[in-house]
Amino acid sequence: MKHRLDGRVALVTGAGSGMGRAASQLMAQAGASVVVADKDLAAAQQTVALIEAASGVAGAVQADVSVENEVAAMVAYAVDRYGRLDCAFNNAGVPASDKSIETYSLNAFNRTVSVNLTGVFLCMKHQILQMRRQGGPAAIVNNASAWGTGGWAGAAPYVASKAGVIGLTKSAALDLAGVGIRVNAVCPGLIATPMSKGLVDDPAGAAMALGKQPMGRFGQPEEVAEAVLWLCSDASSFVTGTAMMVDGGWVI
Ligand SMILES: NC(=O)c1ccc[n+]([C@@H]2O[C@H](COP(=O)([O-])OP(=O)(O)OC[C@H]3O[C@@H](n4cnc5c(N)ncnc54)[C@H](O)[C@@H]3O)[C@@H](O)[C@H]2O)c1
């Protein structure tokens, strides 16, 4: 089974909730030792407890992905504890607001970009430095968004940050294609997580969103985790630089 991760070390950011938690659990089930990183340490520790209850191997670390020394320490934690770093899911993100572009403050714009885009850059930078040092195949998956592939009224900073993640992913894939480090992105559509709870729980908003959704339902975090596992595993050994839609056909 090429989509196993036995003997591999995986790192997931924003792993205390939603898609990050689901991906951490699935990677551990697939045999990886998982570094569960989040700015919320208690949430990361809860993910570790879930993994350990299912006989998996995981350790929690607190890291804000927008702070470079915390990101460097997060990667160092993976290497100190498990000896190397084979794959990473750069997933931590903050949600969109709903305001016309001219009403965003510079601070609000910068906050969104510093986590969703600069955070992915910092994580990739420190992960790749380690992956190059240790040599051998490695894989990085970044969490973009279906919204990063087009425009979305009211969400300009979020959409710009996610489009940037797709650009970072494709460029890094070219930088690293010759050294065995694959870099891909997933582009989830509407996924039922704590981030989207307001929409999922609002009957009128949910009906409006699902009216545009060909599959007529929200996705589940586990469905994104399956794509992440595949992109991290040897099953996708000839795939790099892709931005994989996991959106129930929404963007079509
Ligand atoms: N839910 C959706 O419909 C949807 C759709 C497309 C893309 N996404 C993206 O998927 C990713 C995960 O979203 P989710 O829905 O699972 O969200 P979530 O809110 O359930 O989880 C996000 C996690 O990220 C952590 N986090 C936030 N800022 C951080 C920081 N600076 N450093 C480290 N950790 C931080 C939070 O503590 C939380 O545990 C995000 O990047 C989001 O933009 C979500």
PDBQT file of the ligand as one rigid body, heavy atoms in Angstrom, charges set to zero:
ROOT
HETATM    1  N1  LIG A 301     -13.425  25.343   6.776  1.00  0.00    +0.000 N 
HETATM    2  C1  LIG A 301     -13.464  25.641   5.503  1.00  0.00    +0.000 C 
HETATM    3  O1  LIG A 301     -14.547  25.649   4.871  1.00  0.00    +0.000 OA
HETATM    4  C2  LIG A 301     -12.186  25.939   4.748  1.00  0.00    +0.000 A 
HETATM    5  C3  LIG A 301     -12.232  25.937   3.347  1.00  0.00    +0.000 A 
HETATM    6  C4  LIG A 301     -11.060  26.155   2.624  1.00  0.00    +0.000 A 
HETATM    7  C5  LIG A 301      -9.856  26.348   3.287  1.00  0.00    +0.000 A 
HETATM    8  N2  LIG A 301      -9.827  26.352   4.652  1.00  0.00    +0.000 N 
HETATM    9  C6  LIG A 301      -8.501  26.496   5.278  1.00  0.00    +0.000 C 
HETATM   10  O2  LIG A 301      -8.189  25.293   5.947  1.00  0.00    +0.000 OA
HETATM   11  C7  LIG A 301      -7.322  25.544   7.055  1.00  0.00    +0.000 C 
HETATM   12  C8  LIG A 301      -7.872  24.885   8.295  1.00  0.00    +0.000 C 
HETATM   13  O3  LIG A 301      -9.160  25.396   8.537  1.00  0.00    +0.000 OA
HETATM   14  P1  LIG A 301     -10.233  24.711   9.504  1.00  0.00    +0.000 P 
HETATM   15  O4  LIG A 301     -11.547  24.973   8.875  1.00  0.00    +0.000 OA
HETATM   16  O5  LIG A 301      -9.805  23.341   9.851  1.00  0.00    +0.000 OA
HETATM   17  O6  LIG A 301     -10.092  25.732  10.744  1.00  0.00    +0.000 OA
HETATM   18  P2  LIG A 301     -10.172  25.583  12.335  1.00  0.00    +0.000 P 
HETATM   19  O7  LIG A 301     -10.504  26.945  12.801  1.00  0.00    +0.000 OA
HETATM   20  O8  LIG A 301     -11.025  24.440  12.709  1.00  0.00    +0.000 OA
HETATM   21  O9  LIG A 301      -8.660  25.249  12.724  1.00  0.00    +0.000 OA
HETATM   22  C9  LIG A 301      -7.630  26.169  12.529  1.00  0.00    +0.000 C 
HETATM   23  C10 LIG A 301      -6.521  25.872  13.542  1.00  0.00    +0.000 C 
HETATM   24  O10 LIG A 301      -5.438  26.742  13.237  1.00  0.00    +0.000 OA
HETATM   25  C11 LIG A 301      -4.926  27.255  14.443  1.00  0.00    +0.000 C 
HETATM   26  N3  LIG A 301      -4.254  28.531  14.175  1.00  0.00    +0.000 N 
HETATM   27  C12 LIG A 301      -4.831  29.723  13.849  1.00  0.00    +0.000 A 
HETATM   28  N4  LIG A 301      -3.884  30.666  13.721  1.00  0.00    +0.000 NA
HETATM   29  C13 LIG A 301      -2.697  30.061  13.960  1.00  0.00    +0.000 A 
HETATM   30  C14 LIG A 301      -1.346  30.507  13.983  1.00  0.00    +0.000 A 
HETATM   31  N5  LIG A 301      -1.033  31.802  13.756  1.00  0.00    +0.000 N 
HETATM   32  N6  LIG A 301      -0.357  29.612  14.247  1.00  0.00    +0.000 NA
HETATM   33  C15 LIG A 301      -0.676  28.319  14.491  1.00  0.00    +0.000 A 
HETATM   34  N7  LIG A 301      -1.923  27.844  14.528  1.00  0.00    +0.000 NA
HETATM   35  C16 LIG A 301      -2.931  28.697  14.260  1.00  0.00    +0.000 A 
HETATM   36  C17 LIG A 301      -6.127  27.406  15.357  1.00  0.00    +0.000 C 
HETATM   37  O11 LIG A 301      -5.759  27.450  16.730  1.00  0.00    +0.000 OA
HETATM   38  C18 LIG A 301      -6.926  26.150  14.988  1.00  0.00    +0.000 C 
HETATM   39  O12 LIG A 301      -6.578  25.052  15.809  1.00  0.00    +0.000 OA
HETATM   40  C19 LIG A 301      -7.196  27.068   7.130  1.00  0.00    +0.000 C 
HETATM   41  O13 LIG A 301      -5.994  27.466   6.496  1.00  0.00    +0.000 OA
HETATM   42  C20 LIG A 301      -8.401  27.557   6.344  1.00  0.00    +0.000 C 
HETATM   43  O14 LIG A 301      -8.192  28.830   5.794  1.00  0.00    +0.000 OA
HETATM   44  C21 LIG A 301     -10.966  26.167   5.393  1.00  0.00    +0.000 A 
ENDROOT
TORSDOF 0
